[in-house]
């Protein structure tokens, strides 16, 4: 079977690409989704308390604003419903092949050959929109296989696990954990939080959206667009502190004041105080995380984990921490995406083999040696301050411009010139060197070589300006 454009993944990226392709007149496309429903990250993450940490008004497609958000920060179920509604509203659901996993994709004689769980497909263009937050990481703890209770990752939440009155161990203190802990603390018998590194936590300031606001947004779309624009620039301005680390001290003082107000115990407060520059790791937002940690049934443990026993987690000091349930809030494979092992270019080598542990791409979207391949949320397109949906839309616009160039010029395939890609990556690395992300902490932004191959070291506005035009001179034609 053949399609002009193959899209891998039906999350924000794949769905957005499908909608925009259809709106621009490209209808010969197929979306391959390994799950039985669309939604990507927002389908897979359904843990208690799951919500977006970016304001609702900027966490949606610019062409499909949602007047029905119920909160200033959208919960998981509403985002998932929004994405499903978009698929139906724009008529792209019939193009999605659910339950179809792309197991391998290789450039073969001028086309992409895709081996899927439902057979072989070929495509002229491949858009990889699998996303960076879909392959959970579970640490290899000695003895974990002997644990007699329930153990699962936050992105694979076991909704059948009984938490009421149980001894729950939460491992990790990232963006998922700070939502899970307040949500399950009231029902857990005891909750032991294993913290390796304390996070910088800012107040969230969340509130319900009032019925009159929802009515206004529904009846006067321009009003919601104005609110979205104001929210966007308010958030966008914060990038200055990430690019000029000295400016981050003001935010640090606000975060420490928030900590002092919520946590009176000096010992616990000391354990929760970061010793690195704010922003070097992801800044977290919560109004209820610190209040949950001071409850009588919660203990924060900072000693490293040595092993897991049938009914306990044991730290290096020899202390047994009884547990009936273990929840891993330990993140995802971001810089070593499994899909990179499945996509092979002109020379037969995979993306993973080309990258050698440090992903690189021209404008975070195309890769030398991989004709007609477009990555959505590829290397150096993540954000530490704003909505990644903005980056996705900028990339989709770039893909559409590339397709227009192919069609208008009658070109079969294009790939970035190696020298153009190398110059782009070098510029990104130079800009990264002066940012807060290069101040010395260890974070999931860094790949196995120590390079920050995850984040864009600038504003979303700047990136969008770069992506407005397809730079034909940076590409070379591929005939086979």
Phi, psi and omega in degrees: 000145183231144172222150179297314184229126175253133180241129177259117177103138180237044171268207180303317184292305182296320179293316178299319179296316181298316181297312182293323176300313181296319180296331182265005174098000175269108184248351180271077178216156178226137176254122179262120181234120184289336180275177181269001178209163180274175175126339176057233181306323185276354168269317187285325181267105181230026182292159179302131179086001185297127180202168179279144177260014173245138182308142184308320188297335179255358180258062176199165177294142180295336181265003181213068178293150184245108180283356187257012173303140181262352183216161176292341173234118190286133173286160185305314185296327179287323178293317178299315178297321178301314181295319178295322178294322178296319179300320180284317182300320183261006171067034181255355181303321179299340181275354184268127175262095181286154179066024182237109182265133173276110185270336178199148176219128183221140175286121188221105177053050173087007179215161172272129176253120184250124173263114182244169178291351179243018178119184184263135175234157168237154181209149176281327184229139179237124176248114181263111183234040181290336178082154183271350186245053181227357178242099185297151174249125174243121182299147180275084182272131178303132177085000182302325182292346180269353184296130185272344182268196178274136177221127183202158178276153180302328181277357176231051188301131177270098183288350176271353180285130180276124180253337184300122177074004184268166176266109187252130174252125176249122181254118181113148181226043179267200187297328178283315184299322183288348172267324182292313186304308180295331183286325184257347182304318183296336183258336182293145173294305171225152178228119178251119181258119180265113185248124174272313181224129178292148181260153168281125183237124177254151175301143182274322180065036183283147175210156176292146172280130186286150180306323181292330177292317179296319178296318181297315180297323181290324184269333182233081183306328180298330179293317179292324179294324177294315178298319178298316181297316179296318179296319179301310183290329176296316178288318183300327181297335182291346181297335181302321181290331178285329181274337179234088189308330181299330181289343184287347182298327179297316179293325178298318180296320179295320180293320179291324176296321176298319179294315180297322181293323186272328186241106182277331182291117184296326179295312179294320180299321179296320180292335182265003182266118180292153177244023179230164182294132180302135180099341178298319167256169182299131176282129183258155180235129178196144173258346187236002181292304179300314177302327179291325184289341181267003179289155186296333184267011183244137174230134176258120182249127181252352175292144181294149179280130179264319183195170174243135176248173186307328183226025183197158169253129186248129178267169187295339177279003177091359182285131174269127177249103184305141181209138172257335182222137174242127176247124178264114172253060193249020169082197190223165172281102185259309184269354176233058184303131178303329182295335179295337178279346186259346184256122182242139185266202185298326183271006178084355179269151182280166173303318181299321179291323177293318186283332178051046176088357180222092184301137178219142179204153176286120184055025178069013192231320182236156187228131177301133181092358181232083184300142174053030174254130179233126180259127173262130190058047176282195183306138176058039173237002175285168183228152173249002187222342189219189185277126178292344177299328177296320179291319178301314181296322177297319179292319179299318177300322179293318178299316180298321178294323178294317179297321178297321178295315178302314183290316184292322183268355182066034182267138182283316183202150178227152171214153181293145175292138181306322181291326177292318178296317180298319178296318180297312181297320179297320178295318178300315181295322178295318179292325180295329187300331183261009185263173179294337182286351180250026183267008168113354180278165176260124182219169178287355174291335186271140178271188186293344178267355183091001179273143175276096180257012185259315192261154171271121184274058181185194182274157174293327179298316179298320179294318180298323177296320179294330187266003182292332186234139175276116184275091184301327183294340180275001185238157174236151182281141178242128185257348181208000000 
